[in-house]
């Protein structure tokens, strides 16, 4: 029987992300780069990759108006909302720790930050 996951929520801080894509290499079923070369979380029913420049611009305007303190992030994404719900904690931790700017934040079920 598989061990219960401790990581329950994932957040990518877009202000910290430099598009190194190490998270994509480590966990490509969970992370991808969007049109701005920023890491985003693959979620069921959500297609974060924007193909047209007009769509990117509309999204920037919408995102800027919807975020507080000017901080843009991908997520939070609850674990159950991931496209790949079978991803293990070890792989998520490897993806987060591979980020050179520590832009990926992992949280437990109690809401406490696990990483970084």
ChimeraX attribute file (.defattr): number of C-alpha atoms within 10 A of each C-alpha:
attribute: neighborCount
match mode: 1-to-1
recipient: residues
	/A:1	3
	/A:2	5
	/A:3	7
	/A:4	8
	/A:5	14
	/A:6	15
	/A:7	23
	/A:8	19
	/A:9	22
	/A:10	23
	/A:11	19
	/A:12	24
	/A:13	20
	/A:14	20
	/A:15	13
	/A:16	17
	/A:17	20
	/A:18	15
	/A:19	19
	/A:20	16
	/A:21	21
	/A:22	19
	/A:23	28
	/A:24	20
	/A:25	13
	/A:26	19
	/A:27	20
	/A:28	16
	/A:29	18
	/A:30	22
	/A:31	25
	/A:32	21
	/A:33	20
	/A:34	17
	/A:35	14
	/A:36	14
	/A:37	15
	/A:38	22
	/A:39	29
	/A:40	26
	/A:41	27
	/A:42	23
	/A:43	21
	/A:44	12
	/A:45	9
	/A:46	11
	/A:47	11
	/A:48	17
	/A:49	18
	/A:50	15
	/A:51	10
	/A:52	9
	/A:53	11
	/A:54	10
	/A:55	13
	/A:56	16
	/A:57	12
	/A:58	11
	/A:59	14
	/A:60	14
	/A:61	11
	/A:62	11
	/A:63	15
	/A:64	14
	/A:65	10
	/A:66	12
	/A:67	11
	/A:68	9
	/A:69	7
	/A:70	11
	/A:71	13
	/A:72	17
	/A:73	21
	/A:74	18
	/A:75	17
	/A:76	17
	/A:77	18
	/A:78	16
	/A:79	20
	/A:80	13
	/A:81	16
	/A:82	21
	/A:83	17
	/A:84	16
	/A:85	14
	/A:86	11
	/A:87	15
	/A:88	16
	/A:89	16
	/A:90	11
	/A:91	14
	/A:92	20
	/A:93	20
	/A:94	14
	/A:95	21
	/A:96	25
	/A:97	19
	/A:98	19
	/A:99	20
	/A:100	16
	/A:101	15
	/A:102	15
	/A:103	22
	/A:104	27
	/A:105	19
	/A:106	23
	/A:107	20
	/A:108	15
	/A:109	13
	/A:110	9
	/A:111	11
	/A:112	12
	/A:113	14
	/A:114	14
	/A:115	16
	/A:116	12
